[in-house]
Amino acid sequence: MVINPQSAFKQSNQPHYIFEGIVFDLGNVLQPYDPWRVVDNLATISGRSRWLIALYFRISSRWRQFDAGRYSKEDFCRRVIGELRLRISVLQFEQAFADMFTLNRQLVALLPELAKRYRLILLSDNNPIHSAYCFGQHDFYALFEHKILSFEVGACKPSPLIYQRVFDLTGIPPSQLVFIDDRKRNIRGAVSAGMSAIHFGNEEDFIQFIRLQGWFDGLDHAKAGVAATGS
């Protein structure tokens, strides 16, 4: 786990971790995702080669542009269907494209405890299809005070614009925010914007780290422990 500490991180002479808000990434932090599931889903329903579909997504910028808000949902679906020559409907494509997420259950189980002390913010490179799918599947997203999504901002991480949106919407100074992401370039962008940041490697190490850092000090440890292990 790569840690970029600033003033918010616990020091040896501090009794607990001091900051106001936690900014969580979605993909591969709260919900792991596998783009190959999209490839396999589309290959199965269309009969097209999975390698052709995989190559398309590898060399095409459509997905990244969709995340950046360059296309509407309908426009994106029709462009990809047309370019891949898929004989499927827009609805079929949307369903296949959405289904690529799982859940980091132990981490998600701790969010209600964290929300008792810290303001929770979601910051995700995302699009209308994936955000609707994830938010529709899981109630825990209601714990987040703000859900800041790249397609709504018109910029993806690590653009300074998307970090600035966090500060503008929350009113929290960057020095009082801790950002969590699985991509190092996004971590560097957050640190440059003034936030503390943690590079998310895996669920188990992250949970151990935040417990050692005192994120749950003074809260109901027994309840948090049961939630983390019982999901």
Summary of the structure (lengths in Angstrom):
residues: 231
radius of gyration: 19.0
end to end distance: 23.7
largest distance: 63.8
contacts: 708
relative contact order: 0.20
helix: 53%
strand: 13%
